[in-house]
Amino acid sequence: MKIELVDTYNRGIAYQEMIMLKSWDYCDLSRYILLQTQYVSPNLVSSAVANTFWFPSTEVAIGDTIIIYTKSGKAYSNLTDPNNRVFYFFWNLNKTILNSKKDCITLQEVNDWVTSHYIP
């Protein structure tokens, strides 16, 4: 993957809970999804997903940082130096999601998908 899940921070703390990612190559974030699930054992996560965050189409470069807050807000980015940006996204949830030691975030790369037919 071109994106690394660095860590989660401020777990269970309202308005501060966040996930940090790092870009190791040029890519479009719309190819990535975050899933909230739980550990079943130290090396196994549940397939039951409580919340999903699918990134909007956003081009990132090598060394860029991506921060996702679980709180509400509007996405933006800042230039941190001439070569790197920090992108801020908001899951827009009305509660924290990392409240127990078993709660975890999974990052998945999605290279292809099919959508059901639109019904007007």
C-alpha positions in Angstrom: 0.0 0.0 0.0 1.1 3.6 -0.6 -0.6 4.7 2.6 0.5 3.7 6.1 -1.7 3.6 9.2 0.6 5.3 11.7 -1.6 5.2 14.8 -4.7 6.3 16.6 -4.5 9.2 19.1 -6.7 10.5 22.0 -8.8 7.3 21.9 -12.2 7.9 23.5 -11.7 11.6 24.0 -14.5 13.6 22.4 -13.5 16.2 19.8 -9.8 15.0 19.9 -10.0 11.3 18.8 -8.1 10.9 15.5 -6.3 8.5 13.2 -3.0 9.4 11.5 -1.9 8.1 8.1 1.3 8.8 6.1 1.7 8.7 2.3 4.7 6.8 1.0 3.9 7.5 -2.7 1.8 9.7 -5.0 -1.8 8.4 -4.9 -5.5 9.2 -4.8 -7.0 8.7 -1.4 -10.3 7.7 -3.0 -8.7 4.2 -3.3 -8.7 3.9 0.5 -11.3 3.1 3.2 -11.1 3.1 7.0 -13.1 0.6 8.9 -13.9 0.6 12.6 -14.0 -2.9 13.9 -12.7 -4.9 16.9 -9.9 -7.3 17.7 -11.1 -10.9 18.2 -7.6 -11.9 19.2 -4.2 -10.2 19.0 -3.8 -11.1 15.3 -7.4 -11.2 14.1 -10.0 -8.5 13.6 -13.7 -9.1 13.3 -15.5 -8.8 10.0 -18.3 -6.9 11.7 -17.8 -3.3 10.7 -19.3 -0.5 12.9 -18.4 2.6 10.8 -16.8 3.2 7.4 -14.9 6.2 6.1 -14.3 6.3 2.3 -11.9 9.1 1.4 -13.0 11.6 -1.2 -10.8 12.0 -4.3 -7.7 13.7 -3.0 -4.2 13.5 -4.5 -1.5 13.1 -2.0 2.3 13.1 -2.4 5.2 11.3 -0.8 5.6 12.4 2.8 2.1 13.9 3.2 0.3 13.3 6.5 -3.4 12.5 6.6 -5.4 13.2 9.8 -8.9 11.9 10.3 -10.9 13.2 13.3 -13.9 11.2 14.3 -15.7 14.5 15.2 -17.6 16.8 12.7 -15.8 19.3 10.6 -14.9 20.3 7.0 -11.9 18.9 5.2 -8.9 21.1 4.6 -5.2 21.0 4.1 -2.1 23.0 5.2 1.3 23.2 3.6 3.9 22.3 6.3 7.0 23.0 4.3 7.7 23.4 0.5 7.3 19.7 -0.1 4.6 18.4 2.3 1.0 18.9 3.3 -1.2 17.8 6.1 -4.7 16.8 5.0 -7.5 16.9 7.6 -10.7 14.9 7.2 -13.6 14.5 9.5 -15.6 11.3 10.0 -18.6 13.4 11.2 -19.6 11.1 13.9 -21.5 12.3 17.0 -19.5 10.0 19.3 -16.0 8.6 19.9 -15.4 5.1 18.4 -12.2 3.9 20.0 -13.5 3.4 23.5 -12.2 0.0 24.5 -8.8 -1.7 24.0 -10.5 -4.1 21.5 -11.7 -1.2 19.2 -9.5 -0.8 16.2 -9.2 0.9 12.8 -8.4 -1.0 9.6 -7.1 0.7 6.5 -8.0 -1.0 3.2 -6.9 -0.3 -0.3 -9.7 -0.6 -2.9 -8.6 -1.0 -6.4 -11.9 -1.8 -8.0 -15.6 -2.0 -7.1 -19.0 -2.5 -8.6 -22.1 -0.6 -7.5 -25.7 -1.8 -7.6 -28.0 -0.1 -10.1 -29.3 3.3 -9.3 -33.1 3.3 -8.8 -34.6 6.8 -9.4 
